[in-house]
Amino acid sequence: MSTASDAAVRGRVALVTGAGRGIGRQIAIGLAARGAAVALLARSEDELADAVAEIHAADGTATAIVTDVQDFQGLLGAIERVRAELGPPVVLINNAAVVAPLGPTHTLDPTAIAIAASVNIVAPITLSAMLLPDMTAAGWGRIVNISSGIAATPAAMPGMTVYAAAKAALEAHTLNLAAELDGTGITVNVYRPGAVDTAMQRWIREQPPERIGSALHDRFAAMHTDGKLVSPERSAASLLRRLASSETGQIWSFEDPAP
């Protein structure tokens, strides 16, 4: 049976970053299943190819674009390709993110800090700016920035200061852009996906406790051991149900009641 979220995206073009695996992959697959034509963007060529093959096997429309969201020229080329192959993109899911660097602040590498800021903050703002002309022309658009619960409780996870700062900044940008675009038909919202069982979670568990801090390591290990992680499919489905909403400037959480 068709749902409101199906109708919201059917026939539209969507772009999802970090779409090779985890929640980004499941969001892309879910969008395609609801009738959107989806551009999957990531650095991982093999993972993207596998995700697109899954969408095609289900009679969906998708294309894979291998690029790094830090590469401005690469993003320009990616968007031109999306427009040429699928049409103007009016749904943007900014999912790509890096959690590194982790550990005590005095140990952090400045280059790694700059990379985190570029991926987690600069890229989502840049992509939104690039796609706004398409959304404005359509009189309709959906921008969702994938954040984290750490933005609500940044003091809860010492050792993740760069990630916490980046997600807090991303949320501030989201609410500011939503206010700027209020009344245009373009909504801009945050989604906190919950503790999702992803490669990022596994990578943190694999880090030496002495390097990132034993408290942080133990916290992530316990979430896995205690079965508290959410599947990417469940978290993606919670977000997808919200895309029909005309609400803007909202901070949605997986833990909130589903619409």
C-alpha positions in Angstrom: 0.0 0.0 0.0 1.3 3.4 -0.9 2.2 5.8 1.9 2.6 9.6 2.2 6.3 9.2 2.2 6.1 7.2 -1.1 4.0 10.0 -2.7 6.4 12.7 -1.5 9.4 11.3 -3.3 7.9 9.3 -6.2 9.2 10.6 -9.5 11.8 13.0 -7.8 15.5 12.8 -7.9 17.5 12.3 -4.7 21.2 12.5 -3.9 22.5 10.6 -0.9 26.1 11.0 0.3 27.9 8.2 2.2 25.6 5.8 0.4 27.9 2.8 -0.1 27.1 1.2 3.3 25.3 1.6 6.6 22.4 4.0 7.0 23.3 5.9 3.8 22.9 2.8 1.7 19.6 1.9 3.3 18.2 5.4 2.9 19.2 5.3 -0.8 17.6 1.8 -1.2 14.5 3.0 0.6 14.2 6.1 -1.6 14.4 4.0 -4.7 11.8 1.6 -3.4 9.5 4.6 -2.9 9.9 5.6 -6.5 12.7 8.2 -6.4 15.6 8.1 -8.9 18.6 8.0 -6.6 22.2 9.1 -7.0 24.5 7.3 -4.6 27.6 9.2 -3.8 30.7 7.8 -1.8 34.3 7.0 -2.2 33.8 3.3 -2.1 33.4 2.1 -5.7 32.7 -1.6 -5.0 30.2 -0.8 -2.2 28.3 1.7 -4.4 28.2 -0.8 -7.3 26.7 -3.4 -5.0 24.1 -1.0 -3.7 23.1 0.1 -7.1 22.8 -3.5 -8.3 20.4 -4.2 -5.4 18.3 -1.2 -6.4 18.3 -2.2 -10.1 17.4 -5.8 -9.1 14.2 -4.4 -7.4 13.4 -2.4 -10.6 14.5 0.9 -9.0 16.4 3.7 -10.7 19.9 4.6 -9.4 23.4 5.7 -10.4 26.6 5.4 -8.5 29.0 8.4 -8.4 32.5 7.8 -6.9 33.8 11.0 -5.4 35.0 12.5 -2.1 32.8 15.1 -0.6 35.9 17.2 0.2 36.6 17.6 -3.5 34.7 20.7 -4.6 35.3 20.2 -8.3 34.4 16.5 -7.9 31.1 17.6 -6.4 30.4 20.0 -9.2 31.0 17.2 -11.7 28.9 14.8 -9.7 25.9 17.1 -9.7 26.2 17.8 -13.4 26.2 14.0 -14.0 23.1 13.6 -11.8 21.3 16.3 -13.7 22.2 14.7 -17.0 21.4 11.1 -16.1 18.5 11.5 -13.7 17.3 15.1 -13.7 17.6 18.0 -11.2 18.0 16.6 -7.7 15.5 18.0 -5.1 16.1 15.6 -2.3 19.5 15.8 -0.5 20.5 13.5 2.3 23.8 14.7 3.8 24.9 11.4 5.4 28.7 11.2 4.8 30.7 11.7 7.9 33.9 10.8 9.7 34.2 10.2 13.4 38.0 10.5 13.6 40.1 11.9 15.2 39.3 10.5 18.6 41.2 10.7 21.9 42.4 13.4 24.3 42.5 16.8 22.7 46.2 17.3 23.2 46.9 14.2 21.1 44.8 15.2 18.0 46.4 15.8 14.6 45.5 19.2 13.1 45.2 17.6 9.6 42.7 15.1 10.9 40.7 17.9 12.6 40.6 19.8 9.3 39.4 16.7 7.4 36.7 16.1 9.9 35.5 19.7 9.6 35.6 19.5 5.8 33.6 16.2 5.6 31.1 16.8 8.4 30.4 20.6 8.1 31.8 22.1 4.9 30.5 19.4 2.5 26.9 19.4 3.7 26.7 23.2 3.5 28.4 23.2 0.0 26.1 20.5 -1.4 23.0 22.3 -0.1 24.2 25.5 -1.8 24.8 23.7 -5.0 21.4 22.0 -5.1 19.3 25.0 -3.9 18.8 26.4 -7.4 17.2 23.1 -8.5 14.9 23.0 -5.5 14.0 26.6 -5.9 13.1 26.1 -9.5 10.9 23.1 -8.5 9.3 25.0 -5.6 9.9 21.9 -3.5 12.9 20.4 -1.8 14.0 18.2 1.1 17.3 18.6 2.8 18.1 16.3 5.7 21.4 16.5 7.5 22.3 13.3 9.4 23.6 14.3 12.9 24.1 12.4 16.1 22.8 12.3 19.6 26.1 13.6 20.8 25.0 17.1 19.6 22.4 17.0 22.4 24.8 15.8 25.1 28.3 16.6 24.0 29.8 16.2 27.5 28.7 12.5 27.6 31.5 11.2 25.4 34.9 12.7 26.3 37.4 11.8 23.6 35.0 12.8 20.7 35.4 16.5 20.9 35.9 17.0 17.1 32.9 14.9 16.2 30.7 16.6 18.9 31.7 20.0 17.7 31.0 19.1 14.0 27.6 17.7 14.6 26.6 20.7 16.8 27.7 23.0 14.0 25.8 21.0 11.4 22.6 21.3 13.5 23.1 25.0 13.9 23.6 25.4 10.1 20.4 23.3 9.5 18.2 25.4 11.7 19.6 28.6 10.2 19.1 27.4 6.6 15.6 26.3 7.5 14.7 29.8 8.7 16.3 31.3 5.6 14.1 29.1 3.3 10.9 29.2 5.3 7.9 29.5 3.1 9.7 28.4 -0.1 8.6 24.8 -0.1 12.1 23.6 0.7 12.4 22.0 4.1 15.7 21.5 6.0 15.8 19.2 9.0 18.2 17.2 11.2 18.0 13.5 11.8 19.7 11.9 14.7 19.7 8.2 13.7 20.3 6.6 17.1 23.2 4.2 17.8 23.3 2.4 14.5 25.2 -0.8 13.9 27.6 0.5 11.3 31.3 0.3 10.2 31.9 3.5 12.2 30.8 1.8 15.4 33.0 -1.2 14.6 36.0 1.0 13.8 35.7 2.7 17.2 35.5 -0.7 19.0 38.6 -1.7 17.2 40.7 1.3 18.4 43.2 0.7 21.2 41.6 1.9 24.5 44.9 3.6 25.4 44.7 5.7 22.3 41.1 6.9 22.3 40.5 6.6 26.1 39.2 3.5 27.9 35.9 5.1 28.9 35.0 5.8 25.3 36.2 2.4 24.1 34.2 0.6 26.8 31.1 2.6 26.1 31.0 1.6 22.4 32.0 -2.0 23.2 29.1 -2.2 25.8 26.5 -0.9 23.3 27.5 -3.7 21.0 27.7 -6.4 23.6 24.4 -5.4 25.2 22.5 -5.5 21.9 21.7 -1.7 22.0 22.6 -1.0 18.4 19.9 -0.3 15.9 20.0 -1.8 12.4 20.7 0.6 9.5 17.4 -0.6 7.9 15.3 0.4 11.0 16.9 3.8 11.4 16.6 4.6 7.6 12.9 3.6 7.6 12.3 6.0 10.5 13.8 8.9 8.5 12.0 8.0 5.3 8.6 8.1 6.9 9.3 11.8 7.8 10.0 13.0 4.3 6.4 13.7 3.5 6.3 16.2 6.4 6.2 19.9 5.6 7.9 20.6 8.9 11.2 22.5 8.7 13.8 23.4 11.2 13.2 20.3 13.2 15.6 17.9 15.0 14.2 14.5 14.4 15.4 11.5 16.4 15.1 7.8 15.8 13.8 7.5 19.4 10.9 9.9 18.7 7.5 8.3 17.9 7.2 7.5 14.2 4.9 9.8 12.3 
